[in-house]
Amino acid sequence: MPAPTIALVGAEFEENLSLRYLASSVQNAGFAAEIVPFNHFSALERVVDATLAVAPLVVGISVPFQLRARELLSLAGELRRRGFDGHITIGGHFATFEFENILRDYPAIDSVVRHEGEEPFRWICEQVRDGRAVTARPGVVVRRGDGVDVGPAHPLPALDTLPFPDRRGEPGSAMGVRAAPLVGSRGCYADCSFCCIYAYADNANGARYRRRSPENIVAEMSQLYHERGVRLFIFQDDNFFLPTVAPNIARYRRLQELMREEGMERIGLIIKCRPNDVDPELFALLKEMGLIRAYVGIETNSDEGIVSLNRRITAEDNRRAMRILRDLGVYNSFNILIFDPEATLDGVAANLDFMADHADFAFNFCRTEVYAGTPIKRMLESQGRLQGDYLAWNYEMRDERVELLFRITLLAFNRRNFDSDGVHALNMGTRFDHEVVRRFYPDVWCDAWGDEALSLSMRVGTDSVAHMRRALSFVRACDPYDDEAVRSFALDLARAVAASDLTFIAEMKMMRRRLEVALKERARDADTAPVWAAETRRLASSTGRELSTESLPAPSAATGGLK
């Protein structure tokens, strides 16, 4: 008799580790697992067709954040409309906190998995397979009458005990180099007020921050390296480090030693960290190991932002981290939350100064958003400032002129900051592409290319700061109630930003094309193409599966729940 099938539905722009950890978990319990990508709402009918085609016993839907919650939750109703009568469960950060609202408003959903889902999701599948009722238990919430029956938080698993995530399908690639995401830890030691990762881990039954052993990590890396040809390892840990230097150095020296024992040569590492984690000796070691990109969580460099976001660092910590990375020649990118509930115009100016001083690194900027379960949500709620509902929270800044500046920025920078192919994302991607070629194709690499990419990054950053300073000056001086003047300025600014974008995008495309041509010419000589460059021909002919270079640190795949 064939094994009963479990369908796991969620975003799969790249390998979604949360779904793939779950797939391994249920497969170890004797089930077959099918992963059904649901990347865009326009694909809803195709996703329903693909899910029903595997005749699943249970459907698990990953709902990581509010951004796509409505469309992901609607999938359950569409499955019922098409006749599916099996068990439907959902999970992830969003569901962990909003289970009561979800079960009230979406009757097609039978249960909710809270926190990390490997064990409770597997238990649900076993209950359904064996014809037993799915009831509330640790990590599981079910509907009971007009309310819900909530199981307690379940104990979080020791990470070394989990099976490696399912790696079906071809690996992704970046500039022809095979790549794979992985995690060496779950959670974060910090407690920033806006952070859904902190809130998610803090709400669970276990340590907020847990790490795999170096031996366990390298066992997975070696498998990816030797069996799948992976050379680019994308660590999606929300924080790669402990808050003290010595244990970090010891851990990564051990990791380096183990990788050498496994014969893992010329690899690339991508990590995320906090500014206070950046240390010269530690990052020199990581660069020696293959570090080619660090995402540094700057978040804010204004005094009030550091306090209201509970960053537990100083503005000098941010600048020191940038100096160290610059001195070591380590490419990094960062994001700035220049708008938060307590932001001031002077604070915005301080963040713009930081962006101007560090435009040699690629960055983006936006507003602090409100996520379920976070301290900042509770604060805004207690102050009567929280707007919207659980599917889309909103707020206004305390300072009305800051709010006005935010609205102008939202219009003028909408494409540049928030589109996946916007200038800031493309700038990060362009810089990353160059670092990949520098690392893996030294025989092709030209230092002038790196200089040009750096120069372009400087111009992009400087241009954004200049436009924002112009907007800041306008908001300081204007009558905020003069709608006509505000609208006229915002439209004029949007046109100026869009005009700059046309030039920047053309240059980025040219740079990308230049790299592709160089790799295509290199690949014509098969004798010189190493195993890890096997994807180059497909890249050059625009076929194959290419990683989105700036989706690499996606937090939605950072933990093993239905996230």
TORROGU-103977 format. One line per 10 residues: number of its first residue (from 1); their letters; for each residue x, y, z of C-alpha. Coordinates in steps of 0.2 Angstrom, whole numbers, plus 5000, padded with zeros to 4 digits. Example, Ala and Ser with C-alpha at 12.3 -4.5 7.8 and 13.67 -1.06 7.14 Angstrom:
<sites>
1> AS> 5062/4978/5039  5068/4995/5036
</sites>
This chain:
<sites>
1> MPAPTIALVG> 5000/5000/5000  5007/5017/4995  5011/5029/5009  4998/5042/5012  5003/5059/5005  5004/5076/5014  5004/5092/5004  5014/5106/5010  5010/5123/5003  5019/5139/5004
11> AEFEENLSLR> 5031/5151/4995  5045/5143/4986  5055/5157/4977  5070/5147/4983  5071/5131/4994  5059/5135/5008  5067/5127/5023  5052/5128/5034  5042/5117/5022  5057/5106/5019
21> YLASSVQNAG> 5061/5102/5037  5042/5097/5039  5043/5086/5023  5058/5077/5031  5049/5075/5047  5033/5067/5040  5043/5057/5028  5053/5049/5043  5036/5045/5050  5031/5035/5034
31> FAAEIVPFNH> 5022/5048/5024  5025/5054/5007  5027/5073/5006  5023/5084/4991  5029/5103/4991  5017/5114/4982  5024/5131/4978  5012/5146/4980  5022/5161/4975  5009/5173/4968
41> FSALERVVDA> 4990/5175/4971  4987/5174/4952  4992/5155/4954  4978/5151/4966  4969/5140/4954  4985/5131/4948  4990/5128/4967  4972/5121/4971  4974/5109/4955  4991/5104/4960
51> TLAVAPLVVG> 4986/5100/4978  4971/5090/4974  4981/5080/4961  4991/5072/4975  4975/5067/4985  4983/5073/5001  4978/5066/5018  4982/5082/5026  4986/5099/5019  4998/5111/5028
61> ISVPFQLRAR> 4999/5129/5023  5013/5140/5028  5008/5158/5033  5024/5167/5038  5018/5185/5039  5003/5197/5037  5009/5202/5020  5002/5187/5011  4990/5180/5025  4974/5184/5016
71> ELLSLAGELR> 4978/5175/5000  4987/5160/5009  4972/5158/5020  4960/5159/5006  4967/5143/4999  4959/5133/5012  4942/5139/5006  4946/5136/4988  4951/5118/4992  4934/5115/5001
81> RRGFDGHITI> 4925/5123/4987  4933/5110/4975  4928/5096/4987  4943/5092/4998  4937/5085/5014  4953/5081/5022  4962/5090/5036  4969/5107/5034  4981/5115/5046  4991/5131/5045
91> GGHFATFEFE> 5006/5137/5055  5020/5150/5056  5023/5166/5065  5007/5174/5060  4996/5158/5065  5006/5156/5081  4999/5173/5087  4983/5175/5077  4975/5158/5079  4959/5163/5087
101> NILRDYPAID> 4955/5176/5074  4960/5164/5060  4949/5150/5066  4935/5162/5069  4936/5169/5051  4941/5154/5041  4930/5139/5045  4939/5129/5031  4954/5127/5042  4954/5113/5055
111> SVVRHEGEEP> 4969/5117/5066  4984/5128/5069  5001/5123/5073  5010/5135/5084  5029/5138/5085  5041/5126/5077  5031/5112/5069  5040/5097/5066  5033/5087/5080  5015/5094/5081
121> FRWICEQVRD> 5013/5093/5063  5019/5075/5062  5007/5071/5076  4992/5078/5067  4996/5068/5051  4997/5052/5062  4981/5056/5070  4972/5058/5054  4980/5043/5046  4975/5032/5061
131> GRAVTARPGV> 4957/5039/5061  4959/5047/5078  4953/5065/5082  4964/5080/5081  4963/5088/5098  4972/5102/5107  4989/5096/5113  5006/5105/5115  5008/5115/5099  4991/5112/5092
141> VVRRGDGVDV> 4975/5123/5093  4958/5117/5087  4941/5124/5085  4929/5120/5099  4911/5126/5097  4911/5145/5095  4929/5146/5102  4945/5137/5102  4954/5124/5112  4972/5129/5114
151> GPAHPLPALD> 4986/5117/5118  5001/5123/5128  5017/5128/5120  5027/5112/5115  5045/5110/5120  5056/5115/5107  5067/5102/5099  5086/5100/5101  5091/5105/5083  5104/5092/5081
161> TLPFPDRRGE> 5090/5079/5083  5081/5085/5067  5083/5077/5051  5091/5087/5037  5078/5097/5026  5071/5089/5011  5082/5094/4996  5072/5088/4981  5074/5097/4964  5089/5105/4957
171> PGSAMGVRAA> 5099/5117/4968  5097/5136/4965  5112/5145/4958  5120/5162/4958  5131/5167/4943  5132/5148/4939  5137/5143/4956  5126/5131/4965  5119/5137/4981  5108/5131/4995
181> PLVGSRGCYA> 5100/5139/5011  5103/5132/5028  5102/5137/5046  5114/5134/5060  5103/5141/5073  5085/5146/5077  5079/5162/5086  5090/5177/5091  5098/5182/5108  5092/5200/5106
191> DCSFCCIYAY> 5074/5207/5110  5071/5221/5098  5054/5228/5100  5049/5227/5082  5056/5209/5079  5044/5195/5075  5058/5183/5077  5061/5188/5095  5042/5187/5098  5040/5170/5090
201> ADNANGARYR> 5054/5162/5100  5050/5171/5116  5032/5164/5115  5038/5146/5114  5043/5133/5127  5062/5134/5126  5077/5145/5124  5075/5160/5113  5091/5156/5104  5097/5138/5100
211> RRSPENIVAE> 5112/5133/5089  5116/5117/5080  5133/5109/5084  5147/5113/5071  5148/5094/5068  5129/5093/5063  5131/5109/5052  5146/5102/5043  5138/5085/5040  5124/5094/5031
221> MSQLYHERGV> 5136/5106/5022  5146/5091/5016  5131/5082/5010  5126/5097/5000  5144/5100/4994  5148/5082/4988  5131/5076/4983  5123/5091/4975  5138/5102/4970  5134/5116/4981
231> RLFIFQDDNF> 5148/5129/4984  5138/5144/4990  5130/5142/5008  5117/5154/5012  5115/5154/5031  5097/5161/5035  5100/5161/5053  5092/5177/5060  5108/5179/5070  5124/5170/5066
241> FLPTVAPNIA> 5132/5174/5083  5132/5174/5101  5134/5191/5110  5152/5188/5115  5167/5186/5104  5178/5172/5111  5164/5158/5109  5160/5164/5092  5179/5163/5086  5180/5145/5094
251> RYRRLQELMR> 5164/5140/5086  5169/5145/5068  5187/5139/5070  5179/5122/5074  5168/5124/5059  5183/5128/5048  5192/5113/5054  5178/5102/5051  5175/5109/5033  5194/5106/5029
261> EEGMERIGLI> 5192/5088/5035  5178/5085/5023  5188/5092/5009  5177/5107/5006  5187/5119/4996  5183/5137/4989  5166/5139/4996  5156/5155/4999  5147/5160/5015  5132/5172/5017
271> IKCRPNDVDP> 5127/5177/5034  5117/5190/5045  5122/5198/5061  5120/5213/5072  5132/5227/5072  5139/5223/5090  5143/5205/5083  5156/5213/5071  5174/5210/5077  5190/5211/5067
281> ELFALLKEMG> 5197/5194/5072  5181/5185/5070  5177/5193/5053  5195/5190/5047  5192/5172/5051  5175/5171/5042  5183/5180/5027  5196/5166/5026  5183/5153/5027  5174/5161/5012
291> LIRAYVGIET> 5163/5175/5018  5157/5185/5003  5142/5194/5010  5136/5200/5027  5119/5207/5030  5121/5219/5045  5105/5223/5055  5109/5242/5057  5090/5246/5058  5092/5264/5065
301> NSDEGIVSLN> 5106/5276/5069  5095/5289/5078  5095/5291/5097  5076/5289/5098  5076/5275/5086  5089/5265/5096  5078/5267/5112  5061/5264/5104  5066/5249/5094  5075/5242/5110
311> RRITAEDNRR> 5091/5239/5100  5103/5238/5115  5117/5246/5105  5124/5263/5102  5126/5273/5086  5145/5271/5087  5142/5252/5087  5134/5254/5070  5149/5265/5063  5162/5253/5071
321> AMRILRDLGV> 5154/5238/5062  5155/5247/5045  5173/5253/5048  5178/5235/5052  5169/5227/5037  5176/5241/5026  5194/5238/5032  5192/5219/5029  5185/5222/5012  5169/5212/5016
331> YNSFNILIFD> 5154/5217/5006  5139/5220/5017  5121/5227/5015  5110/5234/5027  5092/5241/5030  5087/5257/5039  5070/5259/5048  5071/5278/5047  5052/5279/5051  5046/5272/5068
341> PEATLDGVAA> 5032/5277/5080  5043/5289/5089  5053/5295/5075  5058/5314/5074  5064/5324/5060  5081/5326/5068  5081/5307/5070  5077/5305/5051  5092/5317/5047  5104/5307/5058
351> NLDFMADHAD> 5099/5291/5048  5101/5300/5032  5119/5305/5038  5123/5287/5042  5117/5282/5024  5127/5295/5016  5143/5290/5025  5140/5272/5021  5134/5273/5003  5149/5262/4998
361> FAFNFCRTEV> 5138/5248/5005  5121/5244/4997  5106/5248/5008  5088/5251/5008  5076/5261/5020  5058/5259/5025  5046/5261/5040  5045/5250/5055  5031/5238/5052  5019/5230/5066
371> YAGTPIKRML> 5019/5211/5067  5009/5200/5078  5015/5197/5095  5029/5210/5095  5032/5223/5110  5029/5237/5098  5012/5231/5093  5007/5230/5112  5014/5247/5115  5004/5255/5100
381> ESQGRLQGDY> 4988/5245/5106  4990/5251/5124  4992/5269/5118  4977/5268/5107  4987/5271/5091  4986/5254/5083  4975/5254/5067  4968/5241/5055  4966/5223/5060  4976/5207/5062
391> LAWNYEMRDE> 4977/5205/5043  4985/5222/5041  4991/5233/5056  4995/5251/5054  4999/5266/5064  5004/5285/5062  5020/5292/5068  5018/5303/5084  5026/5318/5075  5014/5324/5061
401> RVELLFRITL> 5028/5331/5050  5037/5314/5051  5021/5306/5046  5019/5318/5031  5037/5314/5026  5034/5296/5027  5019/5298/5015  5029/5308/5003  5043/5295/5004  5030/5281/5001
411> LAFNRRNFDS> 5025/5289/4984  5041/5295/4978  5052/5279/4982  5038/5266/4980  5047/5257/4965  5065/5260/4971  5063/5254/4988  5049/5241/4988  5049/5232/4971  5059/5216/4969
421> DGVHALNMGT> 5067/5224/4954  5068/5241/4961  5084/5250/4961  5089/5247/4979  5086/5228/4977  5095/5228/4961  5110/5237/4968  5111/5224/4982  5110/5210/4969  5123/5218/4957
431> RFDHEVVRRF> 5135/5220/4971  5132/5202/4976  5134/5195/4958  5151/5204/4957  5157/5196/4974  5152/5179/4968  5162/5181/4952  5176/5188/4962  5176/5173/4973  5173/5158/4961
441> YPDVWCDAWG> 5180/5164/4944  5197/5172/4948  5203/5169/4931  5188/5179/4924  5188/5193/4937  5193/5210/4933  5196/5222/4947  5189/5237/4937  5172/5228/4937  5172/5229/4956
451> DEALSLSMRV> 5177/5247/4956  5163/5251/4944  5150/5242/4955  5156/5251/4970  5155/5267/4961  5137/5264/4955  5132/5259/4973  5139/5275/4979  5129/5285/4967  5113/5275/4971
461> GTDSVAHMRR> 5115/5278/4989  5120/5297/4987  5105/5300/4975  5093/5292/4988  5100/5303/5002  5099/5319/4991  5081/5316/4987  5077/5312/5005  5086/5327/5011  5076/5338/4999
471> ALSFVRACDP> 5060/5330/5005  5065/5333/5023  5069/5351/5020  5052/5353/5012  5043/5345/5027  5052/5356/5039  5046/5372/5031  5029/5368/5023  5012/5370/5029  5007/5352/5031
481> YDDEAVRSFA> 4989/5356/5028  4992/5364/5011  4987/5348/5001  4990/5356/4984  5008/5361/4989  5012/5344/4997  5004/5334/4982  5014/5345/4969  5030/5342/4979  5028/5323/4981
491> LDLARAVAAS> 5024/5321/4962  5039/5331/4957  5050/5321/4969  5043/5305/4962  5047/5310/4944  5065/5315/4949  5068/5298/4958  5060/5289/4943  5072/5298/4931  5087/5293/4941
501> DLTFIAEMKM> 5081/5275/4942  5081/5274/4923  5099/5278/4922  5104/5266/4937  5094/5251/4930  5102/5253/4913  5119/5253/4921  5115/5238/4932  5109/5228/4917  5124/5232/4907
511> MRRRLEVALK> 5135/5226/4922  5125/5210/4924  5126/5206/4905  5145/5209/4905  5147/5196/4919  5136/5184/4910  5146/5186/4894  5162/5183/4903  5155/5167/4910  5148/5161/4894
521> ERARDADTAP> 5165/5163/4885  5173/5154/4900  5161/5140/4899  5165/5136/4881  5181/5128/4887  5173/5113/4896  5190/5107/4902  5192/5123/4913  5174/5123/4920  5174/5116/4938
531> VWAAETRRLA> 5160/5106/4945  5153/5121/4954  5151/5130/4938  5141/5117/4929  5126/5129/4929  5135/5142/4919  5129/5136/4902  5111/5136/4908  5114/5154/4915  5121/5160/4899
541> SSTGRELSTE> 5106/5154/4889  5094/5161/4902  5088/5144/4907  5089/5135/4923  5084/5141/4940  5093/5157/4946  5092/5163/4963  5085/5180/4967  5101/5187/4975  5092/5198/4987
551> SLPAPSAATG> 5079/5185/4992  5094/5176/5000  5091/5181/5018  5073/5178/5018  5067/5176/5036  5052/5166/5032  5063/5151/5029  5073/5153/5045  5064/5141/5057  5056/5124/5055
561> GLK> 5038/5128/5059  5024/5130/5046  5032/5147/5044
</sites>
